Amino acid sequence: MKFKGLRTHPRWQFDGGNVTFLDVPFREKDQAKSLGARWDAVARKWYVPADLNDQLDSFAKWLPNTEIEIASPVGGLSGVGGNQVTASESVTQNGSLNFDHALEDSANTSSLADDKKVKGIQLSSLLRKVQQALRQGIPGATWVVAEIANLNSRRGHIYLELTETNAQGQPIANCRAMIWQSQANALLKRFETGTGSALAIGQKVLLLTEVSFHEQYGFSMVIQDIDSSYTLGELEQNLNNLRKQLAKEGLYTLNKGFELPADFFRIAVIAPPKAAGLGDFRADADLLHKAGLCEFKYFYSAFQGESVEKEMAVAFEAMHAIHHAKPFDALVIIRGGGAKLDLNMLNLYSVSKLLCEAKLPVLTGIGHERDTTILDEISHSRFDTPSKVVAYIRNAIVQQAQTAQTNWKKIEHQSRLSVKYLEQALTQFNQSITLNSQNGLNRWKQAIEPLQYEIQRLSDGRIQAESRKMDTLKQGIEAQVKQRVSLKKQMLEQLESQVKTNAKRALSTQQEQMTQWIALILSSGPKTQLNRGFNIAKDSETHKPVTSAKQALTVGSVELQFADGAVSAQIEQNKGLISE
């Protein structure tokens, strides 16, 4: 048995299941879309998602025209997937089968009586009703604002977890979403072209989504489009809020108050350790450092990721510690290259405050010619790339050297002119002084000659008068000296006579005293002492005097010398001890 109007359909195998393509006229696209059909940008056709394959009857009017055989009511109905259904099938007015009725009858043919007795409906039936209610309540696609909490790719499909948080950062809504493979490449490429960065976790996005509910997989949303301008607008809003906060705290223009030096000798540099821009910067910086023109000190920090705030704070702290001991002329912050959205990691209040409160002028070369960060705005000077920063420093050094050279030439030229002018002036002064000196000397000679004659005359008269006075004084002095010399001679003669008399008396006295000493000495000899009753103890062998009891004990035998002769004596040891 054949029915016209019941159509088979071409299918395409996706990771989520089979999808059925439809022939939808343009004027009917909104109707198909409201029923759950989706647009494939690659195939440029509307299709039925895999989770709606059991409701193809809703899309029967757009299925390709192909007849299929359907068994008799007794044998059952041959469905789209080859499943047999019972004879309770029905055909709609437009010629298509009522698949909902057919499938329900095929599932419950053997238990129609039991269904009347059992309270409630099947879970799948309830969930299908939920699905239909969602499609009727939210027909078509809807723009949704959410933040990407998770993102992964599997077999070309993109699976996302969307979230919404409150002001305290607590999640208040979560939902699964996906981008089918047929649209993934085009959507991601368009988003990356618009924002300059790939779709990533943490971004706030505006999505065109279709609500989907499946009996097994639950609620999800299928993403049809992404508005890249919204993501950029959200970032710009955050940037404006940051500007206002810095301006309110008086920090926004703080660094611009520094004056750049006319010449650079020491530069501090903060950059990512492996940034391409750092290599471009060092290509010229190392030459300046090697030539001894400028010293560069490097501090490293991440410029994207969760560690930006911490590493930036450490880099600024280290830089200020060295700056306090040995000041830098300027601080350079460079990055070089990178995606547009990656710049958002530098638009942080903590990092901005570090730059505003820096104790020296800051030059930035983040590496984007059209896109700027808050660091570019609040720094003293902003450059497009790291190479332009070091080029400015190099040009300043060269310009200063050229200016110094030009000034030196000017000074040298002016000095030579001044020397020539001074030489001419000195020559004129010398001639003038010589002429004036000669004229003055002649005038003074003429004026001095009468004075010289008068002085000579007065001097001669004064000399003669003084000579006479000297002669008179000389005669008086000679008379006084002769008189005093005569008196002194008389006194000397008297003293000489007195000295002679005293000397004779003293000599006589000393002679008498010496005679008495000699007699005393002679009367004090050994013989005299022996005559007085003393004796001398001598060693019996050596005949040397024994002068102490200790020595007598060691000798043992002694000879005692008396005035009238000598006798020998033996010293007994136990009786010879004498205390000292």
C-alpha positions as CSV (number, residue, x, y, z in Angstrom):
1,M,0.0,0.0,0.0
2,K,1.4,3.4,-1.0
3,F,0.6,6.9,0.4
4,K,1.5,10.0,-1.5
5,G,2.7,12.8,0.7
6,L,4.6,10.7,3.1
7,R,8.2,11.4,2.3
8,T,11.6,10.0,3.0
9,H,14.4,12.5,3.7
10,P,18.1,12.8,3.1
11,R,20.1,12.6,6.3
12,W,23.6,13.8,7.4
13,Q,25.5,12.1,10.2
14,F,26.7,14.4,13.0
15,D,28.2,13.7,16.5
16,G,24.8,14.6,18.0
17,G,22.9,12.1,15.7
18,N,21.2,12.3,12.3
19,V,19.9,15.6,11.0
20,T,17.3,15.9,8.2
21,F,17.6,18.6,5.6
22,L,14.5,20.5,4.5
23,D,13.3,22.3,1.4
24,V,11.9,25.5,3.1
25,P,10.8,28.4,0.9
26,F,12.0,31.8,2.0
27,R,8.6,33.0,2.9
28,E,8.1,30.0,5.2
29,K,11.4,30.2,7.0
30,D,10.0,31.8,10.1
31,Q,7.4,29.0,10.4
32,A,10.1,26.3,10.1
33,K,12.3,28.1,12.6
34,S,9.5,28.4,15.1
35,L,9.0,24.6,14.9
36,G,12.7,24.0,15.8
37,A,14.4,23.9,12.3
38,R,17.9,25.4,12.2
39,W,19.9,27.0,9.4
40,D,23.1,25.4,8.1
41,A,25.4,28.2,6.8
42,V,27.7,25.8,5.0
43,A,25.0,23.7,3.2
44,R,22.8,26.8,3.1
45,K,19.7,24.7,4.0
46,W,17.4,24.4,6.9
47,Y,17.6,21.1,8.8
48,V,15.9,19.2,11.6
49,P,18.2,18.6,14.6
50,A,18.9,15.0,15.7
51,D,16.9,15.5,18.9
52,L,13.7,16.2,16.8
53,N,13.9,13.2,14.5
54,D,11.0,11.7,16.3
55,Q,8.8,14.7,15.3
56,L,9.4,14.8,11.6
57,D,5.7,15.0,11.0
58,S,5.8,18.6,12.0
59,F,8.2,19.3,9.1
60,A,6.5,16.9,6.6
61,K,5.5,19.7,4.2
62,W,9.2,20.6,3.6
63,L,10.6,17.0,3.3
64,P,11.8,16.0,-0.2
65,N,9.2,14.3,-2.4
66,T,9.9,10.6,-2.2
67,E,7.2,7.9,-1.8
68,I,7.6,5.0,0.7
69,E,5.6,1.9,1.2
70,I,3.4,1.5,4.2
71,A,2.1,-1.9,5.3
72,S,-1.5,-2.7,5.8
73,P,-3.2,-2.1,9.1
74,V,-2.9,-5.8,9.8
75,G,0.8,-5.9,9.1
76,G,1.6,-2.6,10.7
77,L,3.2,0.7,9.5
78,S,6.7,0.8,8.1
79,G,8.0,4.0,9.7
80,V,10.9,6.3,8.7
81,G,13.4,4.4,10.6
82,G,12.1,1.0,9.6
83,N,10.1,0.5,12.8
84,Q,6.8,-1.2,12.6
85,V,3.8,0.6,14.0
86,T,0.2,-0.6,14.5
87,A,-2.8,0.0,12.4
88,S,-3.9,3.0,14.4
89,E,-2.1,5.3,12.0
90,S,-3.7,8.5,10.8
91,V,-3.1,10.8,7.9
92,T,-3.3,14.5,8.1
93,Q,-5.3,16.7,5.7
94,N,-2.2,17.6,3.7
95,G,-1.4,13.9,3.1
96,S,1.3,13.4,5.8
97,L,1.1,10.8,8.5
98,N,0.4,11.9,12.1
99,F,3.6,10.3,13.5
100,D,2.9,11.4,17.1
101,H,-0.3,9.4,17.0
102,A,1.2,6.5,15.2
103,L,4.2,6.2,17.5
104,E,2.1,6.5,20.6
105,D,-0.3,3.8,19.4
106,S,2.6,1.5,18.5
107,A,4.1,1.9,21.9
108,N,0.8,1.3,23.7
109,T,-1.1,-1.1,21.5
110,S,-0.9,-4.0,23.9
111,S,-1.8,-1.9,27.0
112,L,-4.6,0.4,26.0
113,A,-6.8,-1.1,28.7
114,D,-4.0,-0.9,31.3
115,D,-3.4,2.9,30.5
116,K,-7.0,3.6,31.5
117,K,-6.3,2.0,34.9
118,V,-2.8,3.4,35.5
119,K,-2.6,6.9,37.0
120,G,-0.2,9.3,35.3
121,I,1.8,9.4,31.9
122,Q,5.1,8.2,30.7
123,L,8.2,10.4,31.5
124,S,9.0,10.6,27.8
125,S,5.5,11.9,27.1
126,L,5.8,14.6,29.8
127,L,9.2,15.7,28.6
128,R,8.0,15.9,25.0
129,K,5.2,18.1,26.2
130,V,7.9,20.3,28.0
131,Q,9.8,20.4,24.7
132,Q,6.7,21.5,22.8
133,A,5.9,24.1,25.4
134,L,9.4,25.6,25.2
135,R,9.2,25.8,21.4
136,Q,5.8,27.4,21.5
137,G,6.8,29.8,24.3
138,I,10.2,30.7,22.9
139,P,9.8,30.4,19.1
140,G,12.9,31.1,17.0
141,A,16.3,32.3,18.2
142,T,16.9,34.7,21.0
143,W,19.9,37.0,21.9
144,V,21.3,36.0,25.2
145,V,24.0,37.7,27.4
146,A,26.2,35.3,29.3
147,E,29.8,34.5,30.4
148,I,31.7,31.6,29.2
149,A,32.5,29.3,32.2
150,N,33.9,26.4,30.2
151,L,34.6,25.6,26.6
152,N,35.9,22.5,24.7
153,S,35.8,21.0,21.3
154,R,34.9,17.4,20.3
155,R,34.8,16.1,16.7
156,G,34.4,19.6,15.3
157,H,31.5,20.6,17.6
158,I,32.0,23.3,20.2
159,Y,30.5,22.7,23.7
160,L,30.2,25.5,26.1
161,E,29.0,26.1,29.7
162,L,27.4,29.5,30.1
163,T,26.9,31.2,33.4
164,E,25.6,34.5,34.9
165,T,26.8,35.9,38.2
166,N,25.5,38.6,40.5
167,A,27.4,41.7,41.8
168,Q,29.1,39.5,44.5
169,G,30.4,37.2,41.8
170,Q,28.1,34.3,42.8
171,P,26.6,32.2,39.9
172,I,22.8,32.7,39.6
173,A,22.3,30.8,36.3
174,N,24.0,28.0,34.3
175,C,23.3,26.4,31.0
176,R,24.9,24.1,28.4
177,A,25.3,25.3,24.9
178,M,26.8,24.1,21.7
179,I,27.9,25.2,18.2
180,W,27.5,22.5,15.6
181,Q,30.4,21.6,13.4
182,S,28.6,22.9,10.4
183,Q,28.7,26.5,11.8
184,A,31.6,26.3,14.2
185,N,34.4,27.4,11.9
186,A,32.5,30.3,10.4
187,L,31.3,31.6,13.7
188,L,34.7,31.3,15.5
189,K,36.5,32.9,12.6
190,R,34.0,35.8,12.4
191,F,34.3,36.4,16.2
192,E,38.2,36.3,16.1
193,T,38.2,38.7,13.1
194,G,35.9,41.1,15.0
195,T,37.6,41.0,18.4
196,G,41.2,40.1,17.5
197,S,41.1,37.1,19.9
198,A,39.7,33.6,19.9
199,L,36.6,32.7,21.9
200,A,37.8,31.8,25.4
201,I,36.8,31.1,29.0
202,G,35.9,34.2,31.0
203,Q,34.6,36.3,28.1
204,K,31.2,38.0,28.3
205,V,29.4,37.4,25.1
206,L,26.1,38.1,23.3
207,L,24.8,34.9,21.6
208,L,22.0,34.2,19.2
209,T,20.6,31.0,20.6
210,E,17.8,28.5,20.0
211,V,16.3,26.8,23.0
212,S,16.6,23.0,22.9
213,F,15.2,20.3,25.2
214,H,15.8,16.6,24.8
215,E,14.2,13.8,26.7
216,Q,17.6,12.2,27.4
217,Y,20.0,15.1,27.4
218,G,17.9,17.8,29.0
219,F,17.9,21.5,28.4
220,S,20.6,23.2,26.2
221,M,20.9,26.0,23.7
222,V,22.2,25.9,20.2
223,I,24.3,28.9,19.2
224,Q,23.5,30.4,15.8
225,D,25.6,33.6,15.9
226,I,27.9,35.6,18.2
227,D,27.9,39.4,18.3
228,S,31.7,40.3,18.7
229,S,30.9,44.0,19.0
230,Y,29.1,43.4,22.4
231,T,32.2,41.7,23.8
232,L,34.4,44.7,22.8
233,G,31.7,47.1,24.2
234,E,31.7,45.3,27.5
235,L,35.5,45.6,27.7
236,E,35.3,49.3,26.8
237,Q,32.7,49.9,29.5
238,N,35.0,48.3,32.1
239,L,37.8,50.4,30.8
240,N,35.7,53.6,31.2
241,N,34.9,52.7,34.8
242,L,38.6,52.2,35.5
243,R,39.4,55.6,34.0
244,K,36.8,57.2,36.2
245,Q,38.1,55.5,39.4
246,L,41.7,56.6,38.6
247,A,40.6,60.1,37.9
248,K,38.5,60.3,41.1
249,E,41.6,59.2,43.1
250,G,43.8,61.7,41.4
251,L,46.0,59.0,39.8
252,Y,45.0,59.2,36.1
253,T,47.5,62.0,35.2
254,L,49.9,61.6,38.0
255,N,52.7,60.0,35.9
256,K,52.4,62.7,33.2
257,G,53.6,65.2,35.8
258,F,57.2,63.9,35.5
259,E,59.6,65.5,33.2
260,L,61.5,63.3,30.8
261,P,65.2,63.8,31.0
262,A,67.0,65.3,28.0
263,D,69.4,62.3,28.0
264,F,69.1,58.7,29.2
265,F,71.7,56.9,31.2
266,R,69.8,54.2,33.2
267,I,66.5,52.5,32.1
268,A,64.3,50.0,33.9
269,V,62.4,47.6,31.7
270,I,59.3,45.4,32.7
271,A,58.4,42.8,30.1
272,P,57.2,39.2,29.7
273,P,60.3,36.9,29.8
274,K,59.8,35.4,26.4
275,A,58.0,38.1,24.5
276,A,58.8,38.7,20.9
277,G,58.8,42.4,21.5
278,L,61.5,42.1,24.1
279,G,63.8,40.6,21.5
280,D,63.1,43.5,19.2
281,F,63.7,46.0,22.1
282,R,67.0,44.4,23.1
283,A,68.4,44.4,19.6
284,D,69.0,48.1,19.9
285,A,69.2,48.3,23.7
286,D,72.1,45.9,23.9
287,L,74.0,47.9,21.4
288,L,73.5,51.1,23.5
289,H,74.4,49.2,26.7
290,K,77.6,47.7,25.1
291,A,78.7,51.1,23.8
292,G,78.4,52.4,27.4
293,L,75.8,55.0,26.4
294,C,72.8,53.7,28.5
295,E,72.4,50.9,31.0
296,F,69.2,48.7,30.9
297,K,67.9,46.7,33.9
298,Y,65.3,44.1,33.1
299,F,62.4,42.9,35.4
300,Y,60.1,40.2,34.2
301,S,56.3,39.7,34.7
302,A,53.4,37.9,33.0
303,F,51.2,40.2,30.9
304,Q,48.2,37.8,30.7
305,G,46.8,35.0,32.8
306,E,45.9,34.9,36.5
307,S,49.4,35.7,37.7
308,V,49.5,39.2,36.1
309,E,48.7,41.2,39.3
310,K,51.1,39.2,41.6
311,E,54.1,39.2,39.2
312,M,53.6,42.9,38.3
313,A,53.6,43.9,41.9
314,V,56.8,41.9,42.5
315,A,58.5,43.5,39.4
316,F,57.5,47.1,40.5
317,E,58.7,46.4,44.1
318,A,62.1,45.1,42.8
319,M,62.4,48.1,40.4
320,H,61.7,50.7,43.2
321,A,64.2,49.0,45.5
322,I,67.0,49.5,43.0
323,H,65.7,52.9,42.0
324,H,66.0,54.1,45.6
325,A,69.7,53.1,45.8
326,K,70.6,54.0,42.2
327,P,67.9,56.0,40.4
328,F,66.7,55.2,36.9
329,D,65.9,57.9,34.3
330,A,62.7,56.1,33.2
331,L,60.7,52.9,33.4
332,V,59.8,51.1,30.1
333,I,56.8,48.6,30.0
334,I,56.8,46.6,26.8
335,R,54.9,43.5,25.6
336,G,54.8,43.2,21.8
337,G,52.1,41.4,19.7
338,G,49.2,39.3,21.0
339,A,45.5,39.1,20.5
340,K,43.2,42.1,21.1
341,L,41.3,40.6,24.0
342,D,44.5,39.6,25.7
343,L,45.1,43.3,26.4
344,N,42.2,43.2,28.8
345,M,44.4,41.5,31.4
346,L,46.4,44.7,31.6
347,N,43.3,46.8,32.3
348,L,43.3,46.1,36.0
349,Y,43.1,48.6,38.8
350,S,45.9,47.2,40.8
351,V,48.3,47.2,37.9
352,S,47.2,50.7,36.8
353,K,47.7,52.0,40.4
354,L,51.3,50.6,40.4
355,L,52.1,52.5,37.2
356,C,50.4,55.8,38.4
357,E,52.3,55.7,41.7
358,A,55.7,54.9,40.1
359,K,58.4,57.3,41.2
360,L,59.7,58.0,37.7
361,P,58.3,58.6,34.2
362,V,56.9,55.5,32.4
363,L,57.1,54.8,28.7
364,T,54.9,52.0,27.3
365,G,55.2,49.9,24.1
366,I,52.5,47.3,24.5
367,G,52.6,46.5,20.8
368,H,49.2,47.5,19.3
369,E,49.0,50.5,17.0
370,R,45.2,51.0,17.1
371,D,44.3,49.4,20.4
372,T,45.4,50.9,23.6
373,T,45.3,49.8,27.3
374,I,44.8,51.9,30.4
375,L,48.5,51.6,30.9
376,D,49.1,53.5,27.6
377,E,46.7,56.2,28.7
378,I,48.1,56.8,32.2
379,S,51.8,56.5,31.3
380,H,53.9,59.5,30.6
381,S,54.5,58.5,26.9
382,R,52.9,55.8,24.8
383,F,54.5,54.1,21.8
384,D,53.0,51.6,19.4
385,T,55.6,48.9,19.7
386,P,58.7,48.1,21.8
387,S,60.9,48.9,18.9
388,K,59.6,52.5,18.8
389,V,60.3,52.9,22.5
390,V,63.9,51.9,22.2
391,A,64.1,54.0,19.0
392,Y,62.9,57.0,20.9
393,I,65.5,56.4,23.6
394,R,68.3,55.9,21.0
395,N,67.2,59.0,19.1
396,A,67.2,61.0,22.3
397,I,70.7,59.9,23.1
398,V,71.8,60.6,19.5
399,Q,70.0,63.9,19.5
400,Q,71.6,64.9,22.7
401,A,75.0,63.9,21.4
402,Q,74.5,65.9,18.2
403,T,73.3,68.9,20.1
404,A,76.3,68.6,22.4
405,Q,78.6,68.3,19.4
406,T,76.9,71.3,17.7
407,N,77.1,73.3,20.9
408,W,80.8,72.4,21.3
409,K,81.5,73.6,17.8
410,K,79.7,76.8,18.5
411,I,81.6,77.3,21.7
412,E,84.9,76.5,20.0
413,H,84.1,78.9,17.2
414,Q,83.0,81.6,19.6
415,S,86.0,81.0,21.8
416,R,88.4,81.4,18.8
417,L,86.6,84.7,17.9
418,S,86.7,85.8,21.5
419,V,90.5,85.0,21.7
420,K,91.2,86.9,18.5
421,Y,89.1,89.9,19.8
422,L,90.9,89.7,23.1
423,E,94.3,89.4,21.4
424,Q,93.6,92.5,19.4
425,A,92.3,94.3,22.5
426,L,95.3,93.3,24.5
427,T,97.7,94.5,21.8
428,Q,95.9,97.8,21.7
429,F,95.9,98.0,25.5
430,N,99.6,97.1,25.6
431,Q,100.4,99.8,23.1
432,S,98.3,102.3,24.9
433,I,99.8,101.3,28.3
434,T,103.3,101.5,26.9
435,L,102.7,105.0,25.4
436,N,100.9,106.3,28.5
437,S,103.6,104.8,30.7
438,Q,106.4,106.5,28.8
439,N,104.5,109.8,28.8
440,G,103.8,109.5,32.5
441,L,107.4,108.5,33.3
442,N,108.6,111.6,31.5
443,R,106.2,113.8,33.3
444,W,107.1,112.3,36.7
445,K,110.8,112.6,35.9
446,Q,110.4,116.3,35.2
447,A,108.3,116.7,38.4
448,I,110.7,114.6,40.5
449,E,114.1,116.3,39.5
450,P,113.4,119.6,41.5
451,L,112.3,117.4,44.4
452,Q,115.4,115.2,44.1
453,Y,117.7,118.2,44.3
454,E,115.8,119.6,47.3
455,I,115.8,116.2,49.0
456,Q,119.5,115.8,48.3
457,R,120.2,119.2,49.8
458,L,118.1,118.6,52.9
459,S,119.6,115.2,53.3
460,D,123.2,116.5,53.2
461,G,122.4,119.1,55.8
462,R,120.6,116.5,58.0
463,I,123.5,114.1,57.6
464,Q,126.1,116.6,58.7
465,A,124.1,117.6,61.7
466,E,123.6,114.0,62.7
467,S,127.3,113.3,62.1
468,R,128.2,116.0,64.6
469,K,125.7,114.6,67.1
470,M,127.3,111.2,66.6
471,D,130.8,112.5,67.3
472,T,129.6,114.1,70.5
473,L,127.8,111.0,71.6
474,K,130.8,108.9,70.7
475,Q,133.1,110.9,72.9
476,G,130.7,110.8,75.8
477,I,130.3,107.0,75.4
478,E,134.1,106.4,75.2
479,A,134.6,108.4,78.5
480,Q,131.9,106.5,80.3
481,V,133.3,103.2,79.0
482,K,136.8,104.0,80.1
483,Q,135.6,104.9,83.6
484,R,133.5,101.7,83.9
485,V,136.4,99.5,82.6
486,S,138.7,101.0,85.2
487,L,136.2,100.2,88.0
488,K,135.8,96.7,86.7
489,K,139.5,96.1,86.6
490,Q,139.8,97.1,90.3
491,M,137.0,94.8,91.2
492,L,138.6,91.9,89.2
493,E,141.9,92.4,91.0
494,Q,140.2,92.2,94.4
495,L,138.3,89.1,93.3
496,E,141.4,87.4,92.0
497,S,143.2,88.0,95.3
498,Q,140.2,86.6,97.3
499,V,140.0,83.6,95.0
500,K,143.7,82.7,95.5
501,T,143.4,83.0,99.3
502,N,140.3,80.8,99.4
503,A,141.8,78.2,97.1
504,K,145.0,77.9,99.2
505,R,142.8,77.5,102.4
506,A,140.6,74.8,100.7
507,L,143.7,72.9,99.4
508,S,145.2,72.8,102.8
509,T,142.0,71.5,104.3
510,Q,141.7,68.8,101.8
511,Q,145.3,67.7,102.2
512,E,144.7,67.2,106.0
513,Q,141.5,65.2,105.4
514,M,143.2,62.9,102.8
515,T,145.9,62.2,105.3
516,Q,143.3,61.1,107.9
517,W,141.6,58.8,105.3
518,I,144.8,57.1,104.3
519,A,145.6,56.4,108.0
520,L,142.1,55.0,108.5
521,I,142.4,52.8,105.4
522,L,145.8,51.5,106.6
523,S,144.5,50.7,110.0
524,S,141.6,48.7,108.5
525,G,143.7,45.9,106.8
526,P,143.6,42.1,107.7
527,K,146.5,42.2,109.9
528,T,145.1,44.9,112.0
529,Q,141.8,42.9,112.3
530,L,143.7,39.8,113.3
531,N,145.5,41.8,116.0
532,R,142.1,42.8,117.3
533,G,141.2,39.1,117.8
534,F,139.5,38.2,114.6
535,N,140.4,35.2,112.4
536,I,140.1,34.3,108.7
537,A,138.7,30.9,107.6
538,K,140.3,29.4,104.5
539,D,139.8,26.3,102.4
540,S,142.4,23.8,103.5
541,E,143.2,22.8,99.9
542,T,142.7,25.9,97.9
543,H,143.5,28.4,100.7
544,K,140.7,30.6,99.5
545,P,138.7,32.5,102.1
546,V,135.5,30.8,103.3
547,T,133.0,33.6,103.7
548,S,129.8,31.8,104.8
549,A,128.6,28.9,106.9
550,K,127.0,27.3,103.9
551,Q,130.3,27.4,102.1
552,A,132.1,25.9,105.2
553,L,129.7,22.9,105.2
554,T,130.5,22.2,101.6
555,V,134.3,22.5,102.2
556,G,134.4,20.3,105.3
557,S,138.0,21.1,106.4
558,V,139.1,24.7,107.0
559,E,142.2,26.5,108.1
560,L,141.7,29.3,110.7
561,Q,144.2,32.2,110.4
562,F,144.9,34.1,113.7
563,A,147.4,36.9,114.4
564,D,149.9,34.6,115.9
565,G,149.5,31.5,113.5
566,A,147.0,29.2,111.8
567,V,145.2,26.0,112.9
568,S,143.1,23.4,111.0
569,A,139.5,22.6,111.9
570,Q,137.0,19.9,110.8
571,I,133.4,21.0,110.2
572,E,130.8,18.7,111.6
573,Q,127.7,18.5,109.4
574,N,125.0,18.1,112.1
575,K,126.5,21.0,114.1
576,G,127.4,23.2,111.3
577,L,123.8,24.3,110.3
578,I,123.4,27.9,110.7
579,S,120.2,29.6,109.9
580,E,120.4,32.3,107.3
